[in-house]
């Protein structure tokens, strides 16, 4: 099993300049140009000794945040302005969340084909991981369209959004307009790249005193999701906006944490 998934390993965020001192074979996961993830066998670390590590070495824990309507945010005023008419044409919205209901009409073109360019489900280990990633399963636009034509879509693309938060956020960000329901996303002509985040390791939850029965995601997986979305958009030479509807208060509060590096690739 990959160490990034293995509960027998702690994950620590380290600067890349430190990698040569720790790299002893398959215990480093590259995050971005500034930082990497160091996997340390839990049996080699007494939990009482973990306090010797700087606070910002531990990936922070994030939970889902609330959903805001278009009218509250003032987006509809921008959309209705004829001098602007900004609907996201030619752009990509990257969603890192609980997944997406890819069968929903809000994420399809008028001809029924998908508006989703790809999905990386970090929770499914039976498919093929994305390029340069060691875990999860990637589902391409072609695979999603094939699934949508099938009588059993989940047999081809088995990713789901059991919670619904990611689907709601994607709808708000770029859902297709529905006149009957009086609904439209912020950028209804944009396309999507989706990452369904795996939940945080239980050993990290225990360190942070986070209950094991709540939706909770670790910072390093969000950083990898950002890297995946940005890399895919760069290959397509398309502009991308990253949507992270997740929040946390478990940061270092001293300016040394990793969040600023989420956007560095």
N, C-alpha and C positions, 0 to 999 in steps of 0.2 A: 504493500500500500504506500502511496506517495506520502511523504512526511508532512506535507501541507494539510493532509486530511487526517493524519494519524494522531489520535488522542494521547499517544505515548510520547509526543514531542511538544515542547513549548515552542512558541514562535516569538522571536525578538526582532524588532526593526533596527537595523544597523546602517551606518553610512557605508557607501561602496568602497571608500578608502580602507575600511577595515576588513573587507572580504578576504584578501590574501592571508590574513592572520587566522581566519576561522574556517576557510574552505578545506575540508578534509574528505570531500567526495559526497555529492548528492545531499548536502545539508544546507544549501543556499538556494533561495528563490529570488530571482531578479525582479524588483518592483518597478524601478524607473532609473533615470540617469543619476539620481542622488542616493537612493536607498535600496536595500535588499532585505530579505527575510532570512534570519538565521534559525534553523531548526535544531533544538537542543533536546536530547533524550531526557525525559522527565526523571528517570531513575538516577541520572547523574547530578541532579539538582535537588537539594532539600528545599522544600517550599519556604522554609524559614530563612533561607539564604537569598531568596529572590529579591528581597529589599535592597540588596547590594547593587542591583541594576538601576540605572536612571529611570525615572518614571516614564519618560517618553519612549523607552525601548519596547514597552508593552503596547500592542495594538489597542487602540481605544475601541469601545463597544458603541454601536449605533443602533437606534430603534427607529421605527417608522414615524413620520410626522403627519400633521393634518393636511387636509385638502382644501384649496382655496378656489372660489368660483371666479369666472371671468369678469363678471361685473364688479366684484369686490376689488379685483386687481387693476381694473381700468383697461383691460386688454381690448374689449369690444370697441372702445372709443378710437383706439389706434386702427383696428381693422376697418372701421367704417369711414375713416378719413381717406377720401379719394386720392389725396396727394401721397399717401403712404401705401395703403393696400398691401400690408405685409402679412402674407399667409404661409411663409416658410417654403416656398417653391425652390426646389433644388438643394435644400438643406437636409441635415440629418439631426435627429434628436436621439441622444443616447440616454437610456433609462437603466439605472442600477437599483434594483429593488426586489420585490417578492416574486417577480416573473410577470407573465402577461397571458391573457386569454387570447391567443393568436387567432382563434376562430371568430372573434367578435367583429361585427360589421364596421365598427369604428376604425379598425386597422386594415381595412381592405379598400382597394380602388373600386370605382363604379363597376368594373367588369368582374369583380369578385376576387381578383388576385390580391396577394398580400402587399402591404406597404412596409413590411418588416424585411430589412436587408439581411439580418442574421440574428440568431439568438444563441447566447452562450449560457447554458444551464450548468452552474457550478455544482449542483446537487446530484446530477445524473452521471454515473461513472461507466456506463455501458456503451456509450457512443465514442466518437472521435473528438479529442480535445482540439481547441483552436491552435493555430500555428504559434509556436513558442510558448505554449501553456502545457502543463503536465497533468491537468485534471479537468473534470467536467466534460460536457458534450456540446458540440457546436452544431447548429441546424441552419442551413443556408436558405436563402430565398427560394431556390428551386425545390428544396425539400419541403418547405412550408406550403408552397403552391401545390405540390403533389399531395400533401396531406389534406389540404382543403378540398381537393377533388375526390378524396377517398370517402367511403362509407364509414370508415373507422380512422379518423385523423390521428388519434393518439397512438395508433399502432405504428405510425411512420415518424411523427414528431411528438414524443411523449411528454414534453414539458408542459406544466400547468402552473396556474397561480392560485394556490389553495387559499390564500388569505384575501386576495382581491385588491390590496393596496397598490401594487405595481400597475395593475390594469387601470385602476382609477387615475393614478398619476399620469400614465401614458395617454389616457383619454383627455385629461385636462390639458396636457402639453400639446397634443397634436391629433386628437380624435377627429374623424371625419364628421362634417356637419350632419345633423339629423333634424330636419325642419319640423317633423311631427312632434318631436320631444323638445324642440327649442334649444338644441344643444350644438355647440361647436367647440373644438379645441382651440388653443392659442395659435397654433401653426398647422392648420388642417391639411396643408399640401406638402408638409415635410414627410420624410420617411424615417424609419426607426432602426436603431441597433439596440438590442435588449440584452441585459445580463441579469439572470436570476441568481442572486447571491446565496451561497451556502451559509448556514447558520454558524455562529462563532463556536469554537471549540469549548467543550465543557471545562477544560483545565484553565482557560482564560476567564471564563465566567466565574470560576471559583476564586481566582485571584481578585477579580473586581467585585465579588459578592453580588453577582447578577443571577437571578433565578433561572433555572434551567427550562422553565415552562413558558418563557416569553420569546417573541421574535427578537433576535439579537444578532447583529452582524459585526464582524471584526474589520477594523480599519484596513488591514493589509489586503483583504479580499476586495474591498472597494477600490483600492489603489490598482490592483490587477485588472479590475473591471474597467477603470478609466483608461488604463494602458491598452486594453483590448479594443475599446470603442475608438479611441483616438488613432490607433494604428490602422484599423479598418477604414476609417474615414480618410486617412492620409493616402492609403493605397488607391482609393477611389477619387482622390483629389477633390473632396467635397467638404464644405464647411460643416462643423458639428457643434452642437450645444449639449453639454453634459447636465443631466438632471439628477440631482441627488436629494430626494425627499426623505432624508434620514438625519437624525440629530443625535448629539451626544454632549454630555458634560464631563466626560472622563478624559479630558485632555490635560496636558502638563501645565497649562496656564503660565508658561514662562517663555513662550515663543520658540521652543525647541521641538515641538511636536511635528508629526509627519503631514498634517493636512495640507500645508502649503505645497508640499512635494507631490500631492495627488495630481496636480495639473502640470507637472514637469515631465516631459517625455523626449 
